[in-house]
């Protein structure tokens, strides 16, 4: 029953995430109500399913909670000595940790998470198309962004769902058409809202999955040759016409800062990143803890944390590297990735986006819920597979409050034995 309640709570929370970015709710009073409800639902699900034994049986989770503890101590010291710090840097780690815990501790199979990814992405695509029609009054790539705030969050929400569906489509031939149809719709919406970071991250993930897990067998014949030639010719015609114009707008149109191509593609982010590196080199010990550098927000997780905290950012940066290596290990531990390892594949997107965004890979807010839920599920299945290979039957751990109850009973039993002696 507790697991069923947790499943329903997660589905409702994800539905509210999609609804919160609709034009009639985004940044309105209902948007903030939705966020509080989402937090409450995720907290309820975590409390119902959490297990100390399963969670901390993985070295990764022990390291994760240790990093959170060290960062919390640092932030307390910053508060005491009246230094400038950003609390969201800590809360984003905590949200990611709790989502991974939830994915690890829920008693669900692949079918549940596959259905969640499918219907969640359908909801996101519907929300994206509604936004396109509401803001642009049509389905085309506008000269300016559809909405200045929230575009990157919507883009990454859709990209992560699309990546999961593409991976499921590679593995499941029966439902491939369904998965890939929604995947292509998500790509279309990403182009329409001009979410470039999300689009590039998704394409990189798709390329990795296609190379690693694709079973491409070409039977060369005159028909194959002419089919490829026809596809290239049709692509060229489309590119030089409508699609070419739209892609040009997607890459370099809107918010042009000057006529430099690099500046247009990066929206001046590359220049800010270099400026942040120069500022950090001048003050590597404390960064901006004592005084702001005046640089506009840097869109790179690694550089931004180094600039904010100097050497005090070491826990953040070391764990960022460790987490990224752990994700790559999960993707490349075998050439053919098992379908249950979808969480490692999807988790590559926020790490790719972290090179071009300030809050990724952990935030912002509810954007990464699906990513870390799937990551936790994949960690659990990997652990169970390893136990099976060692011919060990994994013991089902108790829920956290039952674990505490048993510890209390054992303590009373030991105290009675010692007193009787």
C-alpha positions in Angstrom: 0.0 0.0 0.0 2.8 2.4 0.9 4.5 1.8 -2.5 1.2 2.4 -4.3 0.7 5.7 -2.6 4.3 6.7 -3.5 3.6 5.8 -7.1 0.4 7.9 -7.3 2.2 10.8 -5.5 5.1 10.7 -8.1 2.7 10.7 -11.0 0.7 13.6 -9.6 3.9 15.5 -8.9 5.2 15.1 -12.5 1.8 16.1 -13.9 1.9 19.3 -11.8 5.5 19.9 -13.1 4.1 19.9 -16.7 1.1 22.0 -15.8 3.1 24.6 -13.8 4.8 25.8 -17.1 1.5 26.5 -18.9 1.0 30.2 -19.9 -1.9 30.5 -17.4 0.0 29.2 -14.4 3.7 30.0 -15.0 4.9 32.6 -12.4 1.3 33.1 -11.3 0.1 32.4 -7.8 -0.9 28.9 -8.9 2.7 28.2 -10.0 4.0 28.6 -6.5 1.1 26.6 -5.0 2.0 23.8 -7.5 5.7 23.9 -6.4 4.7 23.5 -2.7 2.4 20.6 -3.6 5.2 19.0 -5.6 7.6 19.2 -2.7 5.0 17.8 -0.3 4.2 14.9 -2.6 7.9 14.0 -3.2 8.5 14.3 0.6 5.6 12.0 1.3 6.9 9.4 -1.3 10.4 9.5 0.2 9.2 9.1 3.8 7.0 6.1 2.8 9.7 4.2 1.0 13.0 5.3 2.5 15.4 2.6 3.9 18.7 3.3 5.5 20.1 -0.1 4.6 19.4 0.0 0.9 20.3 3.7 0.5 23.6 3.6 2.3 24.6 0.2 1.0 25.9 2.0 -2.1 29.3 3.8 -1.7 28.0 6.5 -4.0 25.2 7.5 -1.6 27.6 7.5 1.3 29.8 9.9 -0.5 26.8 12.0 -1.7 25.5 12.5 1.9 29.0 13.3 3.1 29.4 16.0 0.5 26.0 17.5 1.6 27.1 17.5 5.2 30.5 19.2 4.4 28.7 21.8 2.3 26.2 22.4 5.0 29.0 23.1 7.6 30.6 25.4 5.2 27.4 27.4 4.6 26.9 27.6 8.4 30.4 29.1 8.7 29.6 31.5 5.9 26.5 32.6 7.7 28.4 33.1 11.0 31.1 35.2 9.4 28.6 37.1 7.2 30.0 35.9 3.9 28.0 35.8 0.6 26.7 32.4 -0.3 23.9 30.9 -2.4 21.7 28.5 -0.5 20.3 27.0 -3.7 23.7 25.4 -4.3 23.1 23.2 -1.2 19.3 22.7 -1.6 19.8 21.4 -5.2 22.2 18.7 -3.9 19.6 17.7 -1.3 16.8 17.5 -3.8 18.9 15.4 -6.1 19.9 13.1 -3.2 16.3 12.6 -2.1 15.1 11.8 -5.6 17.8 9.2 -6.1 16.8 7.7 -2.7 13.2 7.5 -3.9 14.1 5.8 -7.2 16.3 3.3 -5.3 13.8 2.4 -2.6 10.5 2.1 -4.6 9.5 -1.5 -5.4 8.7 -1.0 -9.0 9.8 -2.6 -12.2 10.9 -1.2 -15.6 7.3 -1.1 -16.9 6.3 1.5 -14.4 9.2 3.8 -15.1 8.7 3.3 -18.9 5.1 4.3 -18.7 6.0 7.3 -16.4 8.6 8.5 -19.0 6.1 8.1 -21.9 3.1 9.9 -20.4 5.2 12.5 -18.7 6.9 13.4 -22.1 3.5 13.4 -23.8 2.3 16.0 -21.2 5.4 18.0 -21.7 5.1 18.1 -25.5 1.4 19.1 -25.1 2.5 21.9 -22.8 5.3 23.0 -25.2 2.9 23.2 -28.2 0.4 25.2 -26.2 3.1 27.6 -25.2 4.2 27.9 -28.9 0.7 28.8 -30.0 0.0 31.1 -27.0 3.2 33.1 -27.3 4.0 33.0 -31.0 0.5 32.5 -32.4 1.7 29.7 -34.6 4.2 26.9 -34.9 7.4 28.4 -36.3 10.8 29.5 -34.9 10.3 33.1 -33.8 13.0 35.8 -34.1 12.9 36.3 -30.4 12.5 33.8 -27.6 8.9 32.7 -26.9 9.3 33.5 -23.2 12.4 35.0 -21.5 12.1 33.0 -18.3 11.5 29.3 -18.1 12.6 28.5 -21.7 15.7 26.6 -20.6 13.8 24.7 -17.9 11.0 23.6 -20.3 13.7 22.6 -22.9 15.6 20.4 -20.5 12.4 18.9 -19.1 11.4 17.8 -22.6 14.9 16.7 -23.6 15.3 14.3 -20.7 11.9 12.7 -21.4 12.7 12.5 -25.1 16.1 10.9 -24.3 14.5 8.2 -22.2 11.9 7.4 -24.9 14.6 7.2 -27.6 16.6 4.8 -25.4 13.4 2.7 -24.7 12.6 2.7 -28.4 16.1 1.3 -29.2 15.4 -1.6 -26.8 11.7 -2.3 -27.2 10.7 -3.1 -30.8 7.0 -3.6 -29.9 6.5 0.0 -28.7 9.2 1.7 -30.8 6.8 3.6 -33.0 5.0 5.1 -30.0 8.2 6.1 -28.2 9.9 7.5 -31.3 6.8 9.4 -32.4 6.7 11.3 -29.1 10.5 11.7 -29.3 10.3 13.5 -32.7 7.5 15.7 -31.5 9.7 16.7 -28.5 12.6 17.6 -30.8 10.2 19.7 -32.9 9.1 21.6 -29.8 12.7 22.1 -28.7 13.4 23.7 -32.1 10.3 25.9 -31.9 11.1 27.3 -28.5 14.8 27.7 -29.4 16.1 25.7 -26.5 19.6 25.2 -27.9 21.4 23.8 -24.9 18.7 21.1 -24.4 18.7 20.3 -28.1 22.4 19.9 -28.3 22.5 17.8 -25.2 19.7 15.6 -26.5 21.4 15.1 -29.9 24.7 14.1 -28.2 22.8 11.6 -26.0 21.0 10.2 -29.1 24.3 9.9 -31.0 25.9 8.0 -28.1 22.9 5.6 -27.8 22.8 5.1 -31.6 26.5 4.2 -31.8 26.6 2.0 -28.7 23.3 0.2 -28.8 22.2 0.4 -32.5 22.2 -2.8 -34.4 22.7 -1.3 -37.8 23.1 -3.9 -40.5 23.4 -2.5 -44.0 22.7 -4.8 -46.9 24.4 -2.9 -49.8 22.5 -3.0 -53.1 21.6 -0.6 -55.8 18.3 0.1 -54.0 20.2 1.0 -50.8 22.5 3.3 -52.6 19.6 5.1 -54.4 17.6 5.3 -51.2 20.5 7.1 -49.4 21.0 9.4 -52.3 17.3 10.3 -52.4 17.3 11.0 -48.6 20.4 13.3 -49.0 18.8 15.1 -51.9 15.5 15.6 -50.1 17.4 16.8 -47.0 19.3 19.3 -49.1 16.1 20.7 -50.7 14.4 21.1 -47.4 17.5 22.6 -45.8 17.9 25.3 -48.5 14.2 26.2 -48.2 11.9 26.6 -45.2 13.8 24.3 -42.8 17.1 26.1 -43.6 15.7 29.5 -42.7 14.2 28.1 -39.5 17.4 26.5 -38.5 19.3 29.7 -39.2 16.9 31.5 -36.8 17.3 28.7 -34.3 21.1 29.0 -34.2 21.8 32.7 -34.5 18.5 34.6 -34.6 17.0 36.6 -31.8 18.8 38.5 -29.0 21.8 39.2 -31.2 24.4 40.9 -29.1 26.7 41.7 -32.1 27.5 40.2 -35.5 30.0 37.7 -34.1 28.9 34.1 -34.8 30.4 32.7 -31.6 28.7 35.4 -29.5 25.4 34.7 -31.2 25.6 30.9 -30.7 26.6 31.2 -27.0 24.5 34.3 -26.2 27.6 36.0 -24.8 28.2 33.1 -22.3 31.6 32.2 -23.6 32.9 35.7 -22.9 31.4 35.6 -19.4 33.0 32.2 -18.7 36.4 33.5 -19.7 35.9 36.6 -17.5 35.0 34.3 -14.6 38.1 32.2 -15.0 40.3 35.4 -15.0 38.5 36.7 -11.9 39.0 33.3 -10.1 42.7 33.4 -11.0 43.0 36.8 -9.2 41.2 35.6 -6.1 41.3 31.7 -5.9 41.0 31.5 -2.1 37.6 33.1 -1.3 36.2 34.0 -4.7 33.1 36.2 -4.3 32.5 35.3 -0.6 33.6 38.8 0.5 32.9 40.9 -2.6 31.0 40.4 -5.8 33.0 40.5 -9.0 30.1 42.2 -10.9 30.2 39.6 -13.7 26.8 38.7 -15.1 25.6 35.2 -14.2 28.1 32.6 -15.6 26.5 29.7 -17.4 28.9 26.9 -16.4 28.5 24.9 -13.2 32.2 24.3 -12.6 33.4 27.9 -13.2 30.5 29.5 -11.4 31.0 27.5 -8.1 34.7 28.1 -8.3 34.1 31.9 -8.7 31.5 32.0 -5.9 33.5 30.1 -3.2 37.1 29.8 -4.3 38.8 26.9 -2.6 35.7 26.3 -0.5 34.0 25.0 -3.7 36.3 21.9 -3.6 33.5 19.6 -2.2 31.1 20.7 -4.9 33.6 20.4 -7.7 35.1 17.1 -6.7 31.7 15.5 -6.3 30.7 16.9 -9.7 33.6 15.2 -11.3 33.0 12.0 -9.4 29.2 12.0 -10.2 30.0 12.6 -13.9 32.5 9.7 -14.0 29.9 7.5 -12.3 27.4 8.3 -15.0 29.8 7.5 -17.7 30.8 4.3 -16.1 27.1 3.3 -15.9 26.8 4.1 -19.7 30.0 2.4 -20.8 30.4 -0.5 -18.4 29.3 -2.7 -21.3 29.0 -2.0 -25.0 25.3 -3.0 -25.1 23.6 -1.0 -22.3 20.9 -2.9 -20.6 17.5 -1.3 -20.8 17.3 -1.0 -16.9 20.3 1.3 -17.0 18.2 4.1 -18.6 18.9 6.4 -15.6 22.6 6.5 -16.5 21.8 7.4 -20.1 19.4 10.1 -19.3 21.7 11.6 -16.6 24.2 12.5 -19.3 21.9 15.3 -20.4 22.1 17.5 -17.3 25.9 17.0 -17.1 26.2 18.1 -20.8 23.9 21.1 -20.0 26.1 22.0 -17.0 28.7 23.3 -19.4 26.3 26.0 -20.6 23.8 26.5 -17.7 24.4 27.7 -14.1 22.1 25.3 -12.2 22.6 22.0 -14.0 23.2 19.1 -13.3 21.2 19.2 -10.1 18.7 22.0 -10.6 16.9 24.2 -11.1 14.0 23.1 -8.9 11.8 20.3 -10.1 13.4 20.1 -13.6 15.5 17.1 -12.7 12.9 15.0 -11.0 12.6 12.4 -13.7 16.4 12.3 -14.2 17.3 11.4 -10.7 14.3 9.1 -10.1 15.5 7.0 -13.1 19.1 7.2 -11.9 18.0 5.8 -8.5 16.1 3.0 -10.3 19.1 2.1 -12.4 21.4 2.0 -9.4 19.0 -0.4 -7.6 18.7 -2.7 -10.6 22.5 -2.7 -11.1 23.0 -3.6 -7.5 20.5 -6.5 -7.7 22.2 -7.7 -10.9 25.5 -7.7 -9.2 24.1 -9.7 -6.3 22.6 -12.2 -8.7 25.9 -12.6 -10.5 27.6 -13.4 -7.1 24.7 -15.9 -6.4 23.6 -13.8 -3.4 20.0 -13.1 -2.8 19.6 -9.4 -1.9 17.7 -9.0 1.4 14.7 -6.7 1.3 15.5 -3.9 3.7 12.8 -2.5 6.0 11.3 1.0 5.9 13.3 3.5 7.8 10.8 3.8 10.8 10.7 0.1 11.2 14.5 0.0 11.2 14.6 2.6 14.0 11.9 0.6 15.9 14.0 -2.6 15.7 17.1 -0.8 16.8 15.2 0.5 19.8 13.9 -3.0 20.7 17.5 -4.4 20.4 18.8 -1.7 22.7 16.1 -2.5 25.3 16.8 -6.2 25.1 20.5 -5.6 25.6 20.0 -3.3 28.5 17.7 -5.9 30.2 20.3 -8.6 29.7 23.0 -6.5 31.3 20.8 -5.6 34.3 19.9 -9.2 34.9 23.6 -10.1 35.0 
